[in-house]
Amino acid sequence: MTAYWINTFTAIHDEDKLARYVALAGPAMRAAGGVFLARGNPVHVLEGSSALRTTVIRFESADAAVAAYRSAAYQEALAALGDGAERDIRILNAVDG
């Protein structure tokens, strides 16, 4: 079942670390079968806090998304980010039919 990785940055502390993370994370997600559907800052915030950058990535399954997170390539991206940002990451299954 298709699954979606939703990564929302709630605070960015170091733009340089974020840039290094982005440069590594994108290729890591694509190598693991991820397809970027949306990324960037919100166009509108209708409810809740004014979250920063959000990314939505489609995977063939929740297991594939978790495997991407655990991959050596993505772990390298996380190490580059370090304490440069705070995020929420969720994996959601697609709705059938």
Disulfide bonds with the S-S distance in Angstrom:
none
